[in-house]
């Protein structure tokens, strides 16, 4: 005997009602758990001690000082803002160790008189510095970065200089060329432009599977025109909510406890021929040097290009540096191949304005690197000391005495 249609309809509606109630209660419970965990984590983060670097870095790289813990916390507090053509630049920030002005530029040491060189009657020489996080000053206080050390050394030599640090965390050399072009468009006229590169160009090529791209270029592609596609935008929002959820944080913590810490294999990079990538990195780099040469000829400034060192260049690394080399071993092949390719570029190495710093710390006894490429304040001072003679040479004819 079959049930009447009305009874079947009521049964279906009851099942739908019960299903929606169950789903609603589950969502309410899930939201309550998420909010509760977020509150607990917020409280935990607020009362947690300052993030500190490895004790070996503090002991051997910073002589046991307390400020590195503050510096690392301030690094975590930095935030990017949109920068036309170059993608991003730091938001204004003022901390104990890091100062970023309203144009996104890291502070540079200033002479006590406000202009270096004491009573030098000539106008200050204008020096523009461009690079990634190493030149920006990751791991150093404002007045101990490479740009600040250069400013101080120029002052000690009686040279009045205005040093502008336009480096940015994560920039590759092409972004720096763009940043230089925009400074020139705005009317800034430097006497010397110094580039400090190598690491980000090589690392981004490996991560993106193609030379000449910015770091995380794939993220920019995913974000392009996101507002024009409600489906893509909804998926992105859901994905971001899941990635940043407190439940995800709990799951990761449980995974680490049960399975141990993840290995040091590094991020998953697209399959690519490392030899081809290395050639591409140097092709793009030399092309960028050519663009800068053209700008220099048009706007009348001198150039200096420095290739930065890495922990993989060390012949006698400290225990901590060996650990970092192992942690970032996934980068070693591309850095090695790029180094080999660089050694074959006679036109590049013969340039009078090119300085290869790759081997300058090879035999240093002390701790130099706080990770795979960033250096201690003492090492920053040594880099500046190595560059200062080239800087002075490049600006020697840029500062004529004023006419009587």
C-alpha positions as CSV (number, residue, x, y, z in Angstrom):
1,X,0.0,0.0,0.0
2,X,1.5,3.3,-1.0
3,X,1.4,6.4,1.1
4,X,-0.7,9.4,0.0
5,X,1.3,12.1,-1.9
6,X,0.6,14.6,0.9
7,X,2.1,12.4,3.5
8,X,5.2,11.9,1.4
9,X,5.6,15.6,0.9
10,X,5.3,16.2,4.6
11,X,8.0,13.6,5.2
12,X,10.3,15.2,2.7
13,X,9.7,18.7,4.2
14,X,10.5,17.3,7.7
15,X,13.7,15.8,6.4
16,X,14.7,19.0,4.8
17,X,13.8,20.9,8.0
18,X,15.8,18.5,10.1
19,X,18.7,18.7,7.7
20,X,18.8,22.5,7.8
21,X,18.5,22.5,11.6
22,X,21.4,20.1,11.8
23,X,23.5,22.1,9.3
24,X,22.7,25.4,11.1
25,X,23.6,24.0,14.5
26,X,26.8,22.6,13.1
27,X,27.7,25.9,11.6
28,X,26.9,27.7,14.8
29,X,29.0,25.3,16.8
30,X,31.9,25.6,14.3
31,X,31.7,29.4,14.4
32,X,31.6,29.3,18.2
33,X,34.7,27.0,18.3
34,X,36.5,29.2,15.8
35,X,35.8,32.4,17.7
36,X,36.8,30.8,21.0
37,X,40.0,29.6,19.6
38,X,40.7,32.9,18.0
39,X,40.2,34.6,21.3
40,X,42.5,32.1,23.0
41,X,45.2,32.5,20.4
42,X,44.9,36.3,20.6
43,X,45.4,36.2,24.3
44,X,48.3,33.8,24.0
45,X,50.0,35.9,21.3
46,X,49.5,39.0,23.5
47,X,51.2,37.6,26.5
48,X,53.8,35.5,24.6
49,X,57.4,36.6,25.0
50,X,59.1,38.5,22.2
51,X,60.0,36.4,19.1
52,X,63.8,35.9,19.4
53,X,66.3,34.8,16.8
54,X,68.4,31.7,17.3
55,X,70.4,32.0,20.6
56,X,73.6,31.4,18.6
57,X,72.8,34.4,16.4
58,X,72.3,36.6,19.4
59,X,75.4,35.3,21.1
60,X,77.8,35.2,18.1
61,X,76.3,37.7,15.8
62,X,75.0,40.4,18.1
63,X,77.2,40.0,21.2
64,X,74.3,38.9,23.4
65,X,72.4,42.2,23.0
66,X,68.6,42.4,23.7
67,X,67.5,44.5,20.7
68,X,67.4,41.6,18.1
69,X,64.3,40.3,19.8
70,X,62.6,43.7,19.4
71,X,63.8,43.9,15.8
72,X,62.3,40.5,14.9
73,X,59.0,41.5,16.4
74,X,59.0,44.7,14.4
75,X,59.8,42.8,11.2
76,X,56.6,40.8,11.9
77,X,54.6,44.0,12.3
78,X,55.6,45.5,9.0
79,X,52.9,45.6,6.3
80,X,53.0,46.3,2.5
81,X,51.0,48.8,0.6
82,X,50.3,49.0,-3.1
83,X,53.1,50.6,-5.2
84,X,52.3,51.5,-8.8
85,X,54.3,49.5,-11.4
86,X,56.6,47.9,-8.7
87,X,53.7,46.1,-6.9
88,X,54.5,46.9,-3.2
89,X,56.4,49.0,-0.7
90,X,56.4,49.1,3.1
91,X,53.8,51.1,4.9
92,X,55.1,53.9,7.2
93,X,56.4,52.4,10.4
94,X,58.2,53.8,13.5
95,X,59.7,51.3,16.0
96,X,62.8,51.0,18.2
97,X,64.9,49.5,15.4
98,X,63.0,50.1,12.2
99,X,61.8,53.4,10.8
100,X,60.0,53.7,7.4
101,X,58.9,57.1,6.2
102,X,55.6,58.0,4.4
103,X,57.2,57.1,1.1
104,X,58.1,53.6,2.2
105,X,61.9,54.3,2.5
106,X,64.0,52.9,5.4
107,X,65.7,55.5,7.5
108,X,69.4,56.2,6.9
109,X,72.0,57.5,9.4
110,X,72.3,61.3,9.3
111,X,75.4,63.3,10.2
112,X,75.1,65.3,13.4
113,X,75.1,68.6,11.5
114,X,72.4,67.4,9.2
115,X,74.7,67.1,6.3
116,X,77.9,65.1,6.0
117,X,81.3,66.5,5.3
118,X,81.4,69.2,8.0
119,X,82.2,72.6,6.4
120,X,82.5,71.3,2.8
121,X,81.2,74.2,0.6
122,X,80.1,71.9,-2.2
123,X,76.5,70.6,-2.3
124,X,75.9,67.2,-1.0
125,X,76.4,64.3,-3.4
126,X,73.1,62.4,-3.9
127,X,73.4,58.7,-3.7
128,X,70.4,56.4,-4.4
129,X,70.6,52.8,-3.2
130,X,68.5,50.0,-4.7
131,X,68.3,46.3,-3.7
132,X,66.3,43.7,-1.8
133,X,66.0,43.0,1.9
134,X,69.8,42.7,2.5
135,X,70.4,46.3,1.5
136,X,67.1,47.4,3.0
137,X,68.5,46.2,6.4
138,X,66.9,43.0,7.5
139,X,68.6,42.1,10.7
140,X,70.0,45.6,11.4
141,X,68.9,48.7,13.2
142,X,68.3,51.9,11.2
143,X,71.7,53.3,11.7
144,X,73.6,50.0,11.2
145,X,72.4,49.0,7.7
146,X,74.7,49.0,4.7
147,X,73.3,52.4,3.5
148,X,73.8,53.9,7.0
149,X,77.4,52.5,7.2
150,X,78.1,54.1,3.8
151,X,76.7,57.4,4.9
152,X,78.8,57.3,8.0
153,X,82.0,56.4,6.1
154,X,81.4,59.2,3.6
155,X,81.0,61.7,6.5
156,X,84.2,60.4,8.1
157,X,86.0,61.1,4.8
158,X,84.7,64.7,4.7
159,X,82.2,64.1,1.9
160,X,78.8,65.7,2.2
161,X,76.2,63.1,1.0
162,X,72.5,62.6,1.0
163,X,72.0,58.8,1.0
164,X,68.5,57.6,0.0
165,X,67.7,53.9,0.7
166,X,65.1,52.9,-1.8
167,X,65.6,49.1,-1.3
168,X,62.7,46.9,-0.5
169,X,62.1,43.5,1.0
170,X,61.7,41.0,-1.8
171,X,62.5,43.2,-4.8
172,X,64.3,41.8,-7.8
173,X,66.5,43.9,-10.1
174,X,63.7,44.7,-12.6
175,X,61.6,46.2,-9.8
176,X,64.5,48.3,-8.8
177,X,64.9,49.6,-12.4
178,X,61.2,50.5,-12.3
179,X,61.7,52.3,-8.9
180,X,64.7,54.2,-10.3
181,X,62.7,55.3,-13.4
182,X,59.9,56.6,-11.2
183,X,62.3,58.5,-9.0
184,X,63.7,60.1,-12.2
185,X,60.2,60.9,-13.4
186,X,59.4,62.6,-10.1
187,X,62.4,64.9,-10.7
188,X,65.0,63.3,-8.4
189,X,68.5,63.6,-9.9
190,X,71.1,61.3,-8.2
191,X,74.8,61.6,-8.7
192,X,75.3,57.9,-8.0
193,X,73.0,54.9,-8.1
194,X,74.1,51.7,-6.4
195,X,72.4,48.4,-6.9
196,X,72.9,45.4,-4.6
197,X,71.5,42.2,-6.1
198,X,71.8,38.5,-7.0
199,X,69.9,36.6,-4.3
200,X,66.3,37.5,-5.2
201,X,66.8,37.3,-8.9
202,X,68.1,33.7,-8.6
203,X,65.6,32.6,-5.9
204,X,62.6,34.0,-7.8
205,X,63.6,32.3,-11.0
206,X,63.7,28.9,-9.2
207,X,60.3,29.5,-7.4
208,X,58.5,30.8,-10.5
209,X,60.2,28.4,-13.0
210,X,61.2,31.3,-15.2
211,X,63.9,34.0,-15.0
212,X,63.0,37.7,-14.8
213,X,59.8,37.4,-12.8
214,X,59.1,39.0,-9.4
215,X,58.9,36.8,-6.3
216,X,55.4,35.2,-6.0
217,X,54.4,36.4,-9.4
218,X,51.9,33.6,-9.5
219,X,50.0,35.3,-6.6
220,X,49.7,38.4,-8.7
221,X,48.3,36.4,-11.6
222,X,45.7,34.8,-9.3
223,X,44.7,38.2,-7.9
224,X,44.4,39.9,-11.3
225,X,40.8,41.1,-12.0
226,X,39.6,39.2,-9.0
227,X,36.7,41.6,-8.5
228,X,35.5,41.0,-12.0
229,X,34.8,37.3,-11.2
230,X,32.5,36.6,-8.3
231,X,33.2,32.9,-8.4
232,X,37.0,33.3,-8.2
233,X,36.6,36.0,-5.6
234,X,34.3,33.8,-3.4
235,X,36.8,30.9,-3.8
236,X,39.7,33.1,-2.8
237,X,37.8,34.4,0.2
238,X,36.9,30.9,1.4
239,X,40.5,29.7,0.8
240,X,41.9,32.7,2.7
241,X,39.5,32.2,5.6
242,X,40.5,28.5,5.9
243,X,44.2,29.3,5.7
244,X,44.0,31.9,8.4
245,X,41.5,30.1,10.6
246,X,42.2,29.2,14.2
247,X,41.1,25.6,13.5
248,X,43.8,25.4,10.8
249,X,46.3,26.6,13.3
250,X,45.2,23.9,15.8
251,X,45.5,21.2,13.0
252,X,49.0,22.3,12.1
253,X,50.1,22.3,15.8
254,X,48.6,18.8,16.2
255,X,50.3,17.7,13.0
256,X,53.7,18.9,14.3
257,X,53.2,17.1,17.6
258,X,52.1,13.8,16.0
259,X,54.3,13.8,12.9
260,X,57.1,16.0,13.9
261,X,58.3,19.2,12.2
262,X,58.1,19.3,8.5
263,X,61.3,18.7,6.6
264,X,63.6,21.3,5.1
265,X,62.9,20.4,1.5
266,X,61.7,24.0,0.8
267,X,58.7,25.2,-1.2
268,X,57.5,23.3,-4.2
269,X,58.9,24.9,-7.3
270,X,57.9,24.3,-11.0
271,X,60.1,21.7,-12.7
272,X,62.8,23.6,-14.7
273,X,66.3,23.2,-16.1
274,X,68.5,24.9,-13.5
275,X,71.2,25.6,-16.1
276,X,68.7,27.3,-18.4
277,X,67.3,29.3,-15.4
278,X,70.8,30.5,-14.5
279,X,71.5,31.7,-18.0
280,X,68.2,33.5,-17.9
281,X,68.9,35.2,-14.6
282,X,72.2,36.6,-16.0
283,X,70.5,37.6,-19.3
284,X,67.9,39.6,-17.4
285,X,70.4,41.1,-15.0
286,X,72.7,42.2,-17.9
287,X,69.7,43.6,-19.8
288,X,68.7,45.6,-16.7
289,X,72.2,47.0,-16.4
290,X,71.9,48.1,-20.0
291,X,68.6,49.9,-19.2
292,X,70.3,51.6,-16.3
293,X,73.2,52.6,-18.5
294,X,70.8,54.3,-20.9
295,X,69.2,56.1,-18.0
296,X,72.6,57.1,-16.6
297,X,73.6,58.6,-20.0
298,X,70.3,60.5,-20.2
299,X,70.2,61.8,-16.7
300,X,73.8,62.2,-15.9
301,X,74.4,59.9,-12.9
302,X,77.1,57.3,-12.3
303,X,76.4,53.6,-11.5
304,X,77.7,50.9,-9.2
305,X,76.5,47.3,-9.3
306,X,77.3,44.9,-6.4
307,X,76.7,41.2,-6.4
308,X,75.8,40.0,-2.9
309,X,77.3,37.1,-0.9
310,X,75.3,34.1,0.5
311,X,75.9,31.5,3.2
312,X,76.7,29.0,0.4
313,X,79.8,31.0,-0.4
314,X,81.3,30.2,3.0
315,X,84.4,27.9,3.2
316,X,84.3,27.7,7.0
317,X,80.8,28.4,8.2
318,X,79.9,28.4,11.8
319,X,77.6,25.7,13.3
320,X,74.6,28.0,12.9
321,X,75.5,28.9,9.3
322,X,75.8,25.2,8.4
323,X,72.3,24.6,9.8
324,X,71.0,27.5,7.6
325,X,72.8,26.1,4.6
326,X,71.1,22.8,5.2
327,X,67.7,24.4,5.9
328,X,67.9,26.3,2.6
329,X,69.7,23.6,0.6
330,X,66.9,23.7,-2.0
331,X,68.4,27.1,-3.1
332,X,72.0,25.9,-3.3
333,X,71.8,24.5,-6.9
334,X,70.4,27.7,-8.5
335,X,72.9,29.9,-6.6
336,X,75.8,27.6,-7.6
337,X,74.7,27.6,-11.3
338,X,74.1,31.4,-11.3
339,X,77.6,31.8,-9.8
340,X,79.1,29.6,-12.5
341,X,77.3,31.5,-15.2
342,X,78.4,34.8,-13.8
343,X,82.0,33.7,-13.9
344,X,81.7,33.1,-17.6
345,X,80.2,36.6,-18.3
346,X,83.4,38.4,-19.2
347,X,81.5,41.6,-20.3
348,X,79.9,41.8,-16.9
349,X,82.9,41.0,-14.8
350,X,85.1,43.5,-16.8
351,X,82.7,46.4,-16.1
352,X,84.5,49.0,-13.9
353,X,81.3,49.6,-12.0
354,X,80.6,45.9,-11.2
355,X,81.8,44.6,-7.8
356,X,81.4,40.9,-7.0
357,X,81.2,40.4,-3.3
358,X,80.4,36.7,-3.5
359,X,83.7,35.6,-1.9
360,X,84.3,38.3,0.6
361,X,83.2,36.3,3.6
362,X,84.5,32.9,2.4
363,X,87.2,32.5,5.1
364,X,85.7,34.7,7.9
365,X,86.0,33.1,11.3
366,X,83.0,34.8,12.9
367,X,79.3,34.3,12.3
368,X,78.3,36.4,9.2
369,X,74.9,35.2,8.1
370,X,71.7,35.1,10.2
371,X,70.0,33.0,7.5
372,X,70.9,32.2,3.9
373,X,71.6,35.8,2.8
374,X,71.0,38.4,5.5
375,X,74.1,39.5,7.4
376,X,74.8,40.8,10.9
377,X,75.4,44.5,11.6
378,X,79.2,43.8,11.8
379,X,79.1,42.1,8.4
380,X,77.0,45.0,7.0
381,X,79.8,47.3,8.1
382,X,82.3,45.2,6.3
383,X,80.3,45.3,3.1
384,X,80.1,49.0,3.3
385,X,83.8,49.2,4.0
386,X,84.4,47.1,0.9
387,X,82.2,49.3,-1.3
388,X,83.3,52.7,0.0
389,X,86.4,53.0,-2.2
390,X,84.3,52.3,-5.3
391,X,81.7,54.7,-4.2
392,X,84.2,57.5,-3.6
393,X,85.9,56.7,-7.0
394,X,82.5,56.9,-8.8
395,X,81.6,60.3,-7.3
396,X,85.0,61.9,-7.3
397,X,84.3,64.1,-10.3
398,X,80.6,64.7,-9.5
399,X,81.3,67.4,-6.8
400,X,83.0,70.4,-8.3
401,X,84.0,73.3,-6.1
402,X,81.6,76.2,-6.3
403,X,82.8,79.2,-8.3
404,X,83.8,82.3,-6.4
